[in-house]
Amino acid sequence: TEVGILAKSYIDQGRLIPDDIMTRLMLNELKGLDRYNWLLDGFPRTVAQAEALDKECQIDTVIDLDVPFETIKCRLTARWIHPASGRVYNLEFSPPKVQGIDDITGEPLVQRDDDKPETVTKRLQAYDAQTKPVLEYYRKKGLLKSFSGTETNKIWPHIYAFLQIKLPDVSQKDAATPR
């Protein structure tokens, strides 16, 4: 869509999508989901977005994955994709059998513009400046729960246990199934 192309131009430059565009997109997606439990990843990223979300939805909890920037940078810059299929490889923990080549088709892998080191650095700087205040916003409301670490398999059990308290009727199977 036109808005998607506009959003991609910001992402490719390592910049955050402007609040008004992002908020409009997200609130439109959330319409009709009031009967469900849902989890947002990467929204809201600014206090203005958080305030707009709070006007439209009741937020029960906010989870902060406190991962060192260097860990995030290493993971993102090691990510390569097969454009035609969307298959994702990571040179650190899920590499292709032959470097730079898709395992199935033998076609070249590419690195997304937003995974290149200079873009990742800009994104992390933007996060530090614009998103950290969102954590404080939700901390003051008593909604923030932080989990620190560098490995998914070590952080996830703690998050899952926390979600079991918040959403006791959601099973492990349901928690692993995207909706």
Backbone torsions as a table, in degrees:
resi	resn	phi	psi	omega
1	THR	NA	167.0	178.7
2	GLU	-60.9	-42.2	179.6
3	VAL	-66.9	-36.6	177.7
4	GLY	-63.9	-41.3	177.6
5	ILE	-64.6	-41.6	177.9
6	LEU	-62.3	-45.3	179.1
7	ALA	-60.8	-43.3	179.9
8	LYS	-60.9	-35.7	-179.8
9	SER	-63.9	-35.6	176.3
10	TYR	-69.9	-45.6	-178.0
11	ILE	-60.9	-44.7	-178.1
12	ASP	-63.5	-22.6	178.6
13	GLN	-92.7	1.0	-179.4
14	GLY	78.5	17.5	-179.4
15	ARG	-105.1	156.3	176.2
16	LEU	-80.7	147.2	176.4
17	ILE	-66.7	136.3	-179.6
18	PRO	-55.0	145.6	-175.3
19	ASP	-51.7	-46.5	-174.5
20	ASP	-63.7	-39.7	179.5
21	ILE	-69.5	-48.5	-177.3
22	MET	-63.8	-43.8	-178.4
23	THR	-64.3	-42.9	178.6
24	ARG	-60.8	-46.0	178.9
25	LEU	-60.8	-47.3	-175.3
26	MET	-69.6	-45.2	-178.2
27	LEU	-64.3	-34.5	176.1
28	ASN	-63.5	-40.5	178.8
29	GLU	-67.3	-31.0	-176.2
30	LEU	-81.9	-14.5	178.6
31	LYS	-58.7	134.0	178.2
32	GLY	85.3	-1.7	179.6
33	LEU	-98.7	11.2	-175.3
34	ASP	-65.2	-16.7	178.5
35	ARG	-86.1	-5.7	-172.8
36	TYR	-117.6	158.1	165.3
37	ASN	-83.3	137.4	177.9
38	TRP	-142.0	157.4	-177.9
39	LEU	-126.8	127.0	176.4
40	LEU	-100.1	140.9	178.6
41	ASP	-124.1	112.7	178.0
42	GLY	91.7	7.6	176.3
43	PHE	-145.6	134.2	0.5
44	PRO	-81.5	152.9	179.8
45	ARG	-112.2	-7.2	176.1
46	THR	-134.4	161.2	178.6
47	VAL	-62.7	-38.1	178.3
48	ALA	-60.6	-41.7	176.7
49	GLN	-64.9	-41.5	179.5
50	ALA	-62.4	-43.0	179.1
51	GLU	-63.8	-41.8	178.6
52	ALA	-64.6	-41.0	178.3
53	LEU	-63.4	-44.2	-179.6
54	ASP	-61.5	-29.6	178.9
55	LYS	-70.1	-27.8	-175.0
56	GLU	-102.8	-26.0	-172.8
57	CYS	-136.9	151.2	172.6
58	GLN	-91.3	119.5	-179.5
59	ILE	-94.9	126.1	-178.7
60	ASP	-89.3	-38.6	-177.8
61	THR	-158.0	154.9	176.6
62	VAL	-127.7	127.4	-179.2
63	ILE	-105.6	127.8	176.8
64	ASP	-108.8	119.9	173.4
65	LEU	-93.0	103.0	-176.2
66	ASP	-87.7	92.8	-178.0
67	VAL	-118.0	132.2	179.8
68	PRO	-56.0	140.6	-179.5
69	PHE	-54.9	-37.6	-178.1
70	GLU	-63.9	-37.4	177.0
71	THR	-64.5	-44.9	179.5
72	ILE	-62.4	-45.4	-178.6
73	LYS	-60.9	-44.8	179.7
74	CYS	-61.3	-43.5	-178.2
75	ARG	-66.9	-45.3	-177.6
76	LEU	-68.2	-41.6	-177.7
77	THR	-74.0	-12.9	177.0
78	ALA	-93.6	2.3	-176.8
79	ARG	-89.5	130.7	178.1
80	TRP	-133.2	148.5	-176.6
81	ILE	-129.0	158.2	169.7
82	HIS	-98.7	107.5	-171.9
83	PRO	-56.8	-41.3	-174.7
84	ALA	-66.0	-36.8	-176.0
85	SER	-103.6	-23.0	-174.4
86	GLY	85.4	2.6	178.0
87	ARG	-59.1	138.1	-177.2
88	VAL	-115.2	135.3	175.3
89	TYR	-121.5	152.8	174.1
90	ASN	-131.0	123.8	-175.2
91	LEU	-61.6	-22.9	-178.1
92	GLU	-83.4	-43.2	-172.5
93	PHE	-132.7	-3.4	176.5
94	SER	-150.8	60.3	-174.2
95	PRO	-75.6	156.6	172.3
96	PRO	-69.2	160.8	179.2
97	LYS	-62.6	-37.5	176.2
98	VAL	-120.5	124.1	-175.7
99	GLN	-54.6	129.0	176.3
100	GLY	82.5	3.8	-175.8
101	ILE	-127.0	134.9	177.0
102	ASP	-66.0	133.6	-177.9
103	ASP	-60.5	-33.7	-172.6
104	ILE	-91.8	-47.1	-174.0
105	THR	-97.1	-19.7	-175.4
106	GLY	78.2	7.3	179.6
107	GLU	-82.7	159.3	-179.1
108	PRO	-67.4	145.9	173.0
109	LEU	-91.3	156.1	177.7
110	VAL	-130.2	157.7	174.9
111	GLN	-103.1	126.9	178.5
112	ARG	-61.8	149.3	178.9
113	ASP	-56.5	-37.8	-177.9
114	ASP	-79.2	1.1	174.7
115	ASP	-105.6	-0.1	178.7
116	LYS	-74.1	144.7	-172.1
117	PRO	-50.9	-44.9	-177.8
118	GLU	-66.7	-35.1	178.9
119	THR	-72.5	-40.4	178.5
120	VAL	-61.5	-42.4	178.7
121	THR	-60.2	-44.5	178.1
122	LYS	-62.1	-42.1	179.9
123	ARG	-62.7	-42.1	-179.8
124	LEU	-67.6	-36.0	176.0
125	GLN	-66.3	-41.6	177.6
126	ALA	-63.0	-40.4	177.4
127	TYR	-58.8	-49.2	-177.5
128	ASP	-58.0	-43.3	-176.7
129	ALA	-76.1	-40.7	-169.7
130	GLN	-105.4	-28.0	-173.4
131	THR	-97.5	-33.3	179.2
132	LYS	-53.9	-37.4	176.8
133	PRO	-60.8	-24.7	177.2
134	VAL	-66.3	-38.4	177.6
135	LEU	-61.1	-43.4	178.1
136	GLU	-64.3	-40.0	177.7
137	TYR	-55.5	-48.5	-179.3
138	TYR	-77.5	-27.7	176.0
139	ARG	-62.3	-44.9	179.4
140	LYS	-62.4	-28.8	178.9
141	LYS	-84.0	-5.2	-179.6
142	GLY	75.9	22.3	-176.3
143	LEU	-106.1	-7.4	-171.9
144	LEU	-90.1	131.7	172.7
145	LYS	-127.8	121.4	-177.6
146	SER	-103.9	143.1	175.6
147	PHE	-128.6	123.9	-177.4
148	SER	-106.1	146.8	176.1
149	GLY	161.1	-177.7	180.0
150	THR	-127.4	-6.8	-177.1
151	GLU	-128.0	128.0	-178.2
152	THR	-54.8	-46.4	-175.6
153	ASN	-66.8	-15.3	176.3
154	LYS	-95.3	-28.4	179.7
155	ILE	-84.1	-41.0	-173.1
156	TRP	-54.5	-44.2	-179.5
157	PRO	-57.1	-35.1	178.8
158	HIS	-70.9	-39.9	178.4
159	ILE	-66.5	-44.7	-179.8
160	TYR	-60.1	-44.5	178.6
161	ALA	-61.2	-41.2	177.6
162	PHE	-63.4	-44.6	179.9
163	LEU	-65.5	-31.1	177.1
164	GLN	-62.7	-33.5	177.1
165	ILE	-71.4	-43.1	-178.1
166	LYS	-74.1	-37.3	-176.4
167	LEU	-131.2	68.7	-172.6
168	PRO	-62.1	-20.0	-178.1
169	ASP	-87.1	-0.9	-179.7
170	VAL	-93.2	124.0	-179.4
171	SER	-83.5	167.6	176.4
172	GLN	-58.2	-41.4	179.8
173	LYS	-61.0	-47.1	-179.8
174	ASP	-63.2	-38.2	-177.5
175	ALA	-67.0	-27.0	-178.4
176	ALA	-91.7	-4.8	-176.7
177	THR	-101.6	113.6	177.4
178	PRO	-66.4	146.0	179.0
179	ARG	-120.6	NA	NA
